[in-house]
Amino acid sequence: MSDYRSIQFGVDLVEASQAEYDFLLEVQSLDYLRKDIVLQHAIRRYITFWLPLAAANNETCNLRPPVDIAWVWHCHMLAPHKYAKDCQTLVSKLIDHRFITSVDAYDKTRALWSKSHDLEPFELSEEIKNGRCPPISSNSPCNISHDLLAAIRRQQDFVYNIHLPHYRDKKFLNSALERYKKYLFLKKKNPSEFLVPCYDIDLVWHTHQLHPVDYGNVTKALLGRLLIHDDSDSDRNPGSKLNIATNQTRLLWKQEYQEPLSIFGAMYRGDSPKGRLYRLSQLEIESLLGREALVVIKEISVTSPDKVGDKNVKLKIYKTNLTESPQLIQKLTGKMTNMIRKNINIELLFGSSDSTLVFQLATRGSFFGRVIGGFQERVNLYFRNHGDSFHFEREMQIKSTLSSAKCSVEGTILSPVLSDIVLLLESGTYEEANMPTNVEQLWGPVPLPKSDVENICQVASHRLLNSNNEVLFTCRIIHSVQVKSSVVHVFHRDKMAAVAHVVGADQLPINSQVYKNLSLNPGAGERAVLIKTEEGDSMILIGKWTGFLRGIPGSPGRQGVQGNPGHLQVRIFRADHKGPQTVTTIDLSKDKPVEYEGLTLDLNKSTISCRKAKADQILQYIAFSFSVALLHVLCVPRPSNWKPGRSLSPKKSTRRGDKYIERFPDETMAFMTAAGLLYLTPSNHYIYNTHGPNVCAGCSAGGLVAESCGIGFDQNQCVINSDGGDVGGGDGGVGCGGGCGGCGGCGGCGGGCGGCGGGA
């Protein structure tokens, strides 16, 4: 065989890879399949009950096992040499497999199971799923040569790395199938090398192994032996076996095919965040909710024991809000010695964003009166007591005197109920900090090149407060131009509960690789952020600057063109696979809040509001809010000579013709400045002005898409410098069809390729 194109399979591996992807998503969604005690019982059921049943009914390969057994079977087949050996030992034949999804096949398999194993339920019992079951004795006899529990654990991180929707895209998979053939042919020419594939190849390779008979036939005919699949090495540090083998594979691939091994959207994504972030309990979520109630003030009295009490005064009562100006509710007049008002029944509707009642005492000697005392009371604190009445008494020091007045207030609270979560941003300040990338506690689940080299970052911590001025969340923003990454951490108290970080074309494909699927266009200046929680990936946001138009002054005989500063446009992809794959597009406005699902992000008021019905999404929504601001920071055009610390706003005297130059009013928006608007960040402006026009943001960390790939900032698609000048070059992301050494080829993402290799 002289060419990889002549390799033939007895299975439609594109269609089968789609079925494999669907199955892996199902497994990923079942938390109980991550518990060791559950997996031990699944392994017991697989060995004791399934293999004999499958061996007796495997001629047509039409069986569909329950998901726990299917998952163990799946992981066993990914060690093809041990699977073949174990099948011979246990049932004296190789049991074949293919993906069966029909309900009829499932019902038929259930019936066969019931006849053979009437004492063992076909599906896992709820007791086992919940871990309420005896552990499997380590002394139990087992004739399996493969450590199935360890194999399952390793596969959980593989599932995470192919969890994005383009891994099911037919165009992407057709390319992956061709690259799998190239991988097999490269193994034929280099039989002693441990070759490491990228994740697109790895998915097809795994899928092929799930058809044991065809896999054995193809690899034995091609290589003279069964190709061993080794996923036991996960150390990606420099000098490790996997790291050395990855670099050697890249070299051999380049020599054989005159193209890089690395492609867009197929590189290492890091380990799953499951189990590495804090999950809010239902009780904690409920404690975050605001309270809403009707407050009725029934009685107010103001008294003073001193002669100052003879003054005619007025008592003004205001209701304050997190963001609005105080609202005057009532004005009472009289003398401090006898200002007593009973049965006044002042009704106030207090919601999540309402914070305090302000009582202000003023003289009546002039039109406006002079404020002489007052106090504030956080009425909504009384809501939590679930009582129906309240009473408070406060001293008011009278200005310019040594006297004081006492104000007593009584009232009732009617029907307090849980309501929306409303949070106000309190911005911190940026500082420089050394954050080596090999200290995981500093970064959380973010794929970075591991190094103890000094890494000076711009770091700030911000607080999110409720209407009681309580700190509910702390958000940390990190910018590193050294590793070209920006990160958002969301803490509940002192526990990291959500992470958002920049991702690039190492994890996401470009448009030419997929059919109408999630893709990134680096040439158009697009930047992407991935949001993660303890449940896994939550959302991917892809932002770009759009609508920018430089104004042209009019001249005699020629009408001028009005300029437009443009705005950030964001495409939102739900990555949690909890519903249909949909894309939502939002456009930032200088006037209107951002609305998405149950979230309202008001950039002008610096608030995040989460509807009560979506309270379980609060972590995602907080990370989303800062991610939108981060994308603005990374994409917004800036003056070509701009330096960190300087204002971006044009001087008031700056004109184009007789028009003042305007820009998006981001410097007045606390979320934008909190995200690092005026600081050193790995923005498009920084990359363009530091590295030149023929590169653009490529990897989530440490990589740039290089000129050699034909991809740079495309002046027809994006704007970097707001004050004019050429913007870029390249072809906006279609030059090489997705095979540049800048994405993963640099090894900047902690190893780049997959974690599996082809052994001897």
Summary of the structure (lengths in Angstrom):
residues: 760
radius of gyration: 32.1
end to end distance: 19.4
largest distance: 110.1
contacts: 2569
relative contact order: 0.11
helix: 31%
strand: 26%
